C-alpha cells in the first residue's frame, strides 16, 4: 500500500512524535510500507518557514537526508493532478491540501493526516 504524508505529520514526526496516532506511527516506522511526501508539502513548509510560522531544527539538506533515510519519496505533480484540481469541489480553500487530495485520488494512495477535511474529497485517510 502507498501512503501520502500530510505536512503536519512530517513536522510532528520530526519534532512531536507523541502527537501522532499509534496507527500513523506504525505505518511511518514500517520500512515495508511505501511512503510519499507531496511537493505541495515542501512548498507549504518553505512558505511557513519564510513567514516564521514554523521553525525546523534542521536545514533543508538535513531534512532531505531524513526523508531519504526514512524511505520517504518526494511525489512530484503530474498533469492529471492539475486536471483533477480544476474540477475538485471546493470544500475549503487550502491549496496545499487540495493538491495533496488530488495526488492521493489519482494515485490511489491513503493519506496519513489528522485533518478530516480530506474525507470530503473521498480520500482514504489514516489517523
C-alpha positions as CSV (number, residue, x, y, z in Angstrom):
1,X,0.0,0.0,0.0
2,X,1.2,3.5,-0.8
3,X,0.7,6.3,1.7
4,X,0.9,10.1,1.2
5,X,2.1,12.0,4.3
6,X,0.4,15.3,5.2
7,X,2.6,18.3,6.1
8,X,1.7,18.4,9.8
9,X,2.5,14.7,10.0
10,X,6.0,15.4,8.7
11,X,6.5,18.1,11.3
12,X,5.2,16.0,14.1
13,X,7.3,13.0,13.1
14,X,10.4,15.2,13.2
15,X,9.6,17.1,16.5
16,X,6.5,16.0,18.2
17,X,6.2,12.2,17.7
18,X,3.8,11.9,20.6
19,X,1.1,13.8,18.7
20,X,0.8,11.1,16.0
21,X,-1.7,8.3,16.4
22,X,-0.4,4.8,17.0
23,X,-1.6,3.7,13.6
24,X,0.2,6.6,11.9
25,X,3.4,5.9,13.8
26,X,3.2,2.2,12.9
27,X,2.9,3.0,9.2
28,X,5.6,5.6,9.2
29,X,8.0,3.3,11.0
30,X,7.3,0.3,8.8
31,X,10.1,0.0,6.2
32,X,7.8,-2.3,4.1
33,X,5.2,0.5,3.5
34,X,5.7,2.9,0.6
35,X,5.5,6.5,1.9
36,X,5.4,9.7,-0.1
37,X,5.7,13.4,0.5
38,X,3.9,15.7,-1.9
39,X,5.7,18.6,-3.4
40,X,2.8,20.6,-2.0
41,X,4.1,19.8,1.5
42,X,7.5,21.1,0.6
43,X,6.1,24.3,-0.8
44,X,3.9,24.7,2.3
45,X,6.9,24.1,4.6
46,X,9.0,26.6,2.7
47,X,6.3,29.3,2.9
48,X,5.6,28.7,6.6
49,X,9.4,28.8,7.4
50,X,9.9,32.0,5.5
51,X,6.9,33.6,7.4
52,X,8.3,32.4,10.7
53,X,5.2,30.3,11.4
54,X,7.3,27.2,11.9
55,X,10.9,26.5,12.8
56,X,12.6,23.2,12.0
57,X,15.5,22.0,14.0
58,X,17.4,21.2,10.8
59,X,18.3,22.7,7.5
60,X,16.9,21.6,4.1
61,X,19.8,19.3,3.4
62,X,19.3,17.5,6.7
63,X,15.5,17.3,6.0
64,X,16.0,15.7,2.6
65,X,18.6,13.3,4.2
66,X,16.0,12.4,6.8
67,X,13.3,11.8,4.2
68,X,15.7,9.5,2.3
69,X,16.8,7.7,5.4
70,X,13.2,7.1,6.4
71,X,12.4,5.8,2.9
72,X,10.0,8.6,2.1
73,X,9.8,9.5,-1.6
74,X,9.0,13.0,-2.8
75,X,6.0,12.8,-5.1
76,X,6.0,15.3,-8.0
77,X,2.9,16.8,-9.5
78,X,1.6,15.2,-12.7
79,X,-0.6,16.8,-15.4
80,X,-3.6,14.7,-14.2
81,X,-3.2,16.3,-10.7
82,X,-3.9,19.8,-12.2
83,X,-6.8,18.5,-14.3
84,X,-8.3,16.9,-11.2
85,X,-7.7,20.1,-9.2
86,X,-9.6,22.2,-11.7
87,X,-12.7,20.1,-11.2
88,X,-12.4,19.3,-7.5
89,X,-15.2,20.5,-5.4
90,X,-14.2,23.5,-3.2
91,X,-14.7,22.1,0.4
92,X,-12.1,24.5,1.7
93,X,-9.5,26.9,0.3
94,X,-6.2,25.4,1.4
95,X,-4.4,24.9,-1.9
96,X,-1.8,22.6,-0.4
97,X,-4.5,20.2,1.0
98,X,-6.4,20.3,-2.3
99,X,-3.2,19.4,-4.3
100,X,-2.5,16.5,-1.9
101,X,-6.1,15.3,-2.2
102,X,-5.7,15.2,-6.0
103,X,-2.5,13.3,-5.7
104,X,-4.0,10.8,-3.3
105,X,-7.0,10.3,-5.5
106,X,-5.1,10.0,-8.8
107,X,-2.5,7.6,-7.4
108,X,-4.9,5.7,-5.2
109,X,-2.9,6.4,-2.1
110,X,-4.1,6.5,1.5
111,X,-3.4,9.8,3.2
112,X,-1.9,10.0,6.7
113,X,-3.5,13.0,8.2
114,X,-5.4,14.2,11.2
115,X,-7.3,16.7,9.0
116,X,-10.9,15.4,8.5
117,X,-11.5,17.8,5.6
118,X,-9.9,15.1,3.3
119,X,-12.8,12.9,4.0
120,X,-15.0,15.4,2.0
121,X,-12.8,14.7,-1.1
122,X,-13.3,10.9,-0.9
123,X,-9.7,10.3,0.1
124,X,-9.0,7.3,2.3
125,X,-7.5,8.9,5.4
126,X,-5.5,7.1,8.1
127,X,-5.2,8.5,11.5
